[in-house]
Amino acid sequence: MKKFVYDLTLEAASEKEAEAKMTALTTLASALTHTELTRLAYIIKHDPVKTALAKKYLKV
């Protein structure tokens, strides 16, 4: 599989938090297909009920 490099900016309270976000994002990108990741993003953006249920299930 090809690798692509991007320069992006994250908002975070600290550099440690930004690094944790990047680690989480790269894990999600590696584990999910583009369709799954796109659908997950859509749910987070447009379906607050499902997002709240997922957060409750994850205890976050």
N, C-alpha and C positions, 0 to 999 in steps of 0.2 A: 504494500500500500504506500502511496506517496505521502510525504510529509509537507506541510505548508507552515510557514512562519508568519505570524501576525504581531503587530505592535498594538497593544490595547491598554486602556486606562480603566482602573477599578477604583471605586470609592470605598474607603475603609477607614476605620478609626486609627489604625496603626499599620505599620509595614507587616507585622506578624499576622494580623487579620487578613491583609491583602494576599499574603503568601498562602494562607489557609484556604482562601476563596479560590485562588488559582489552582491549588492542588485538587480541590473538590471539583472544579470545572473540568479540569483535564481528565479526572477519573470518570466523570459522567460522559464526557465526549468519547472516551475510549471504550466505555461499556455499552453505550447505546448507539443504535443506528441513527442516521440523520433524521429519519421519520419519527422515531421515538423521542429524540431530543427536541425536535420541532413541536411535537404534540405536547410534551411536558412543558415547554416554554409557553405554548398557547394556553394551557390550563392555568398555569401560574398567573399569566397576564389577564385572563378573561373569566376565570371561574374561582372566585374567592371561597366558595363553599368547599370544593374539592381540595383546594390549597390548605384551608384550615383543617380539614379532616386528615390530610397527609401530615401536617405539622403535629397534630394531636397524636397520631399513630407513632410518629418518630419521637414524641415527647420533647419537642422544641418549640 
